[in-house]
Amino acid sequence: SSFFPKLTSLGMIGNQIGDAGMQALAASAFFPNLSSLRVSGNLIGDAGMQALAASSFFPKLTSLGMIGNQIGDAGMQALAASAFFPNLSSLRVSGNLIGDAGMQALAASSFFPKL
């Protein structure tokens, strides 16, 4: 059973959760109806994004805000290769370390029909 079955939006902005915090969140099955996740300004890097990309616990996520973290090409490439977010229609990742390779991977991905 989930701890927060009715929670649809979670914002943890500027809490410095880092990769470890993102990995813990990604491994959590406590938010089955989450549609909006905002974790901007949290020192999240590639390892945190890779953990989220590998998580099947957020099937209803439509909006992901990760502005001002430390995500690079490897993190964005992991997200681009993930089939776990078919409903994602809003992605905010400005202010990270993502270069051409990461954005090209996202642009070429067929897993985000609503972006």
Stockholm file with secondary structure:
# STOCKHOLM 1.0

chainA/1-115         SSFFPKLTSLGMIGNQIGDAGMQALAASAFFPNLSSLRVSGNLIGDAGMQALAASSFFPKLTSLGMIGNQIGDAGMQALAASAFFPNLSSLRVSGNLIGDAGMQALAASSFFPKL
#=GR chainA/1-115 SS CCSCTTCCEEECCSCCCHHHHHHHHHTCCSCTTCCEEECCSSCCCHHHHHHHHTCCSCTTCCEEECTTSCCCHHHHHHHHTCCSCTTCCEEECTTSCCCHHHHHHHHHCSSCTTC
#=GC SS_cons         CCSCTTCCEEECCSCCCHHHHHHHHHTCCSCTTCCEEECCSSCCCHHHHHHHHTCCSCTTCCEEECTTSCCCHHHHHHHHTCCSCTTCCEEECTTSCCCHHHHHHHHHCSSCTTC
//
